[in-house]
Amino acid sequence: MSRSFAGKLLAALALSFALPAVAHADPWPIASPAPAASSESLAPLSLDVKTLRVAQAQPQVVPPLHLPLWRNGLDYTIDASLAWPFGNTGKPAGVGLPGGMDIIGRYAFGPNTRFVIGYYDLQEYPVGFDTGVVPVYLQGAATPIAAANLGAKPDNVVIKNSIVNVHLDQVVWTKLLGQDFPITFSPNYTQRWASVGGGTDLLPVEENGLPYLLHYRLGSFFGFGMTIPVPLLTQPKLGLITTYTISPQWLTGIAGANASNNAQLVQILRTTYHPTKQIQLDFAPSLYPNYLPTDIWPQHYVTMIYSAAYSFGHDVTDPWGRPLTSRIIPFVQATVSMGGAINVSPYGIKALYCQSLPCNSPSELVPALGGNHAAQFQLKFGIGHPDIIPL
């Protein structure tokens, strides 16, 4: 998808529309901070640091230059998840999604520099592999010789994606309409792999008229992201934070059927709302290029992530929201994620190619793939701060 197309799509979503640099629950200010009424209070933060006067009865506290974006030092998320697929997948009876886990470590060297490394599991059952009727071709022929019902003998195509994302966040403060405005720059690296049906993701695939043995979900990428808060949708006093991330992304190397390695734009809009200190709601739509070894050209995804989390406690903070304790806080989180290619159709298998007649064995049939699409629900139990996958 071209940049102009992505721009039009974002324009349509602009009033409601994180790279990993902002996939975090901490507030993003658009003005200088001031203290809340007390460290345990749920009252929102004032934004005028210049008028701050600490009461004589309280210990003198040095105010920060800016409202803190994240916890200083070490922060983390560890969770285990159960998952269920959505949609007409046609999966075999008795086949379910495997369990998964997320482990995310964050270390802030100061108020403006942070290193983040995260491991994420995303379980899915893709649409279009076990449903529908597709043409069958003899290898090298242009006219179908038969048709195949993919649902007659469905295969187990459960996919467990494993994704590692690493990024270094550096904040530069500037002014917007006279108020503090942070811009975060984030060089980043992503490595992903997967199992299919509980085994390898190395599959026979038809590409450009020839059969190949290719990895279906293996890839590595590097990028350079820029993240800004969205002013009208960022209200720290109300617990509402919205950020927009844009990042050019490249493959670390061409693999499989890939025909080029031009920069692809990742665009993520994330809204996080804290109605209380213990409740977190997230909505994260994105335009995300998926470029894997089975793709000649990148698949451009529209993805949606919805999340609701409840933490069984919270840290004590100073008047500016800086944590004074490091409690181990359990949480439960429900997440719905979905995404699919908008430039490749149909989804799943679009045709089968017979390698030699009479094609009586499934091993003699090689699939030609269309676009990817999947939707799933995850129920997570963890400790630390709830987070979502940066896609």
N, C-alpha and C positions, 0 to 999 in steps of 0.2 A: 504494500500500500504506500502510496506516495505521501510525502509530507503534507501536500495540499489537502489530500483526502483526510489524513489524520487531523489536520487543523479544522476542517469542516465538522468532523465528528465531535471533536472537543468543544467546538463552539456551540453545538447543539446541547452539550451536557454542562456547559460552563457554569451555570448557576447552581448546580448541585455537585459538579466535579471540582504506598508511598513507597522510587528506589529505596532501598533499605535504610537510607540515611534518616528517614523520617518515620519509619514504621515503629513508632515508640509512643507511649502514652503521655509523656511529659509535655507540659504546655509550651507553646511557641508564642512569644509576645509580639505585639506590634507597637508597644510603648514601654517606657521604663516602669519598673515594678514599685510597689509599696506593700507594707505588711498587711496580713489579715488580722482580725481581732485577737485571735489566739492561735497557738500551735495546733490545738485539737478542733478548732472551729471549722465548720463547713462553709463559712462565709467566703465569698469570692474575693480575690485580691484586688486592691486598688492599684491604679497604674501610675500614680504620681509619687516618684521616689523623693523629689525635692522637698515635699511638704512633710516628710516623715519626722516625727518627734517621738522617740522612745520614752515611755513613761518612766519617771524616776524610780518607781518601785521595782522595775524590771532590770535585769542585767543589760548593760549596754551591748548592742548587737551591731556589727558593721554591715550596712546594707550592701548588696551586690550592685555592680554597675548596671546590670541588666537582669531581668527576670530569668532565673536558671532554666535552661533547656533540658537538662538531664541531671541525674544524680552524680555527684562527684565520686570517683573511685569505681568500685566494682558493682555491677548490677547484672541480673540474670533472669532467665525464664527456663524452666524445665517442666515438661508436661508429657503425658502419655494420652493417646487418643484411640477412640473407636470410630468407625466410619461406615456409612451406608450410601449407596449410589441413588441418584434420581434419574428419572427418564425411562424410556422404553429401550432398555439395553439388550433384552433377550438373553440375559446371562443364564447359564445352566442352573437347574434347581440345586439348592444346597451350596452354591458358590457365593461367598461373601467377601467383603473387603477385609484385608488384614489390619492388625493394629499398627500404630505408628507412634512416633515421639518427636518432640522438638527440643533442642538444647541451644540456647542463645546466651552468649556472654558479651557483656558490654563493659568497657573500661574507659572512664573519662579521666584524661590527664589534667583537665582543668575545665573551666566553664565553656571553652570554645573548641576543644579538641577531644575526640572520642574515637576509640577503635571498637568495632563490632564484628563478631564472627558468629554465624548461626547455622545450625543444621536443622532441616525441616523434612518431615515425611508428608507426602500428599498422596493419599490412596484414591484411586478412581477406577471406574469401569466405562471405557469409551463407547460412544454411540456409533452404530453402523457396522459393527463387526459380526453381530449375531442376529441381525434383522434385515429384512429386505431381500429382493431378488436382483442378482447382478448378471451381466453377460459373461460367457466363458469363451475365450479365444484360444485357438491353437497358436502356440508360440511362433511369431513371425507372420501370422495372417491378420488381415484387417477386418474380416467378417466373422461375427460370433458363430460358433458351432453349437451352442447350447445356452441354457440359463441355469443358474444355481440359486436355490433358496438357502440363504445363510442361516436361517432359523431352524432348518431341518435337523441339523446336528451341530448345535452351538459349541464353540470352543471356549475354554476358559481364558479370557484375555484380561483378567484382573491386573491392574498396573499399580505398583508401589513405587512412586517417584521419591528419590532422595536428592535433596538439594543443599549445597553448601554455599553460603554467601558471605563474603568478607568485604568490609568497607572501612575507610578512614574518613571521619567527618571533621571538616574544618569550617568554623563559622566566621563570617565576616559581617560586622555590624555596620549598618548605614542608617540613613533617615528616609522616611517616606511621610510626606505631609507633616513634617516636624516631629514625627515619632520614631522610636527605635524600630529597626527593621532588619531581621537576621537573614542572611543568605548563606546556605550551607553547601559547600563543595565536597563531593565524595567520589574519589577514585574507588572502583569496586571490581571484584572478581566473583564469578559464579561458576560452579561446577555441578553438573547434574548427571544422574544415572538412574536406572530403574530395573525392576524385575517384571516379567510378563508371565502371567499364569503361574507364578511361583518359581520361575526359572529365568534363563537368560533373556535379554532383550535383543539378541542377535537373531534376526528373522530374515527369511527369503522375501524379497520385494522386487516387483517389476518396475524398472525405471528406463524410460527412453527405448522401449522395445527389447530390453534384455533383463534377465534375472540377476539379482545381486544378493549377497548376504550382508545385511547392514544392521547397525545398532539403531533401534527404534527410538530410544529416549536418552541417548548419551550426548553430552555437549558441554562445552566450556566457553565462557564469554568474559570479556572485560569491557568496562565502560567508565564514563566520567559523568557523574550526576550533579545537578544543581537543584536545590530545593528552596522554596520560598513559602511563607504563610500566605493564605488568601485573606486579605484584610476584612472584607465584609462577612466572611464565614469563620473568622478567628476572633473569638471573644473570651479571653482567659477568665474574666470575671464571672462568666456564665458556664465555665467548664467546657467550652466549645473550641476545638482546634481543627483547622483545615489547612492542609499543605498540598502544594503541587510540585511534583518532581518531573524533570525532563532529563533524559540521559541518552546520548549516543552510545551504541553498543556494537561491538565487533566480536566475531568468532576468534578464538585464539589460533585457529587453523582450519582450513577447509577440509571437510571429511565426507566420505561417501558420495552422495549425488549432488552435493553443494556446487553451484555454478559460479558463485561470486562471494565476496566478503565486504560488501559496502556497509557503511554505518547504518544501523537501524535504530529508530528512535523509540525508547521506552518512555511512556507517559503515565504517571500514576497520580490520582487525586485521592487523598485520604482524609476523611472526617472522623475525628474522635470526640465523643461527648461523654463527660463525667457528670451525670445528675447528682451523684454523691461521690465521696472518696472511694467507695467500695464497688461501685457499678461503672462499667466501661462499655460503651457502645461504639462500634466501628463500621464504617461504610467506605469501601475502597474500590471504585471503578478504575479500569486502566485500559490503555492500548498497549499491547505487549507483543513484540515480534518473537515468534518461536521458530528457530532455524536449526533443525536437527539433521543427522546424516541421511535420513530418508527424504529430505526436502531438496528439490532443485532450487526453489526460491523460498524465501521466508514465508511462513504462515503468519498472518497478522490477526492476533486475537483481540476480541473485546472480552474482558473478564470482569466479574463482579464478586466481591467478598463482603459478606455481612457477618457481624460477630457481636455477641452479647456475653459479657463476663461478669462474674461476681467474686470479689475477693473477701476472704473471711478475716478481715482486719485491715489495718493500714499503719504506716509509719507516722510517728510524731514529727512535725515539721516546725521550722522556725517561722517568724512572721512573713518571710518571703517564699515559703514553700520548700526550703531546703531541708532534706531529711535529717533528723537528729538521732534516729534509731535505724537499725538494720534487722528488722524482724523477718523471720521466715513465715511468709504469708501464703497459705493455700488458696487456690482459686478453682472455679469450675467455669468452663467456657463452651459455648455452642457456636459453631461456625458453619455457614453455608458458602460454598465457593463454586463458581461455574465459569466456563469460558469456552470459546470456540472460534475457529478461523472464519473470517468474513471475506477472504479473497480466494478460498479454495472450496470446491464442492464436488460431489456430495461428501458427507461425513463418513468416515470409516473406510470399508472396502468398496471400491467402485467397479472392479472387474477382476476376474480370475483368468490366469494364463496357463493352459495345459502344455506341459513340457514334452509329452509324448503320448500318443494314442495307445490304449483306449481311455486313459485318464480315470482309471477305476480307483486309484489311491489318492487320498488327500495330499500326500507328499508330492504328487505330481502337479499340483495346482499352486501357482505362485500368485499372491494378491498384488494388485495395483492399488495404492492407497490414495484416498482423498484427504479432506481436512480432518482435523481433530476436534472433538467436542466431548465434554464431560461435565457433570454436575454432581456434587456430593455434600453430605452433611457430616461434620466431625464433632464429637463430644470429647472435650479435653479435661483432664484433671491434672493440676500442676501446682508448683510453688514459684514465687517470684512475681513478676509483673506480666499480665496477659499481653500477648502480641499476636500479630497475623503475619502470614507469609508475604514477603515483598514482591508480589506478582500483580 
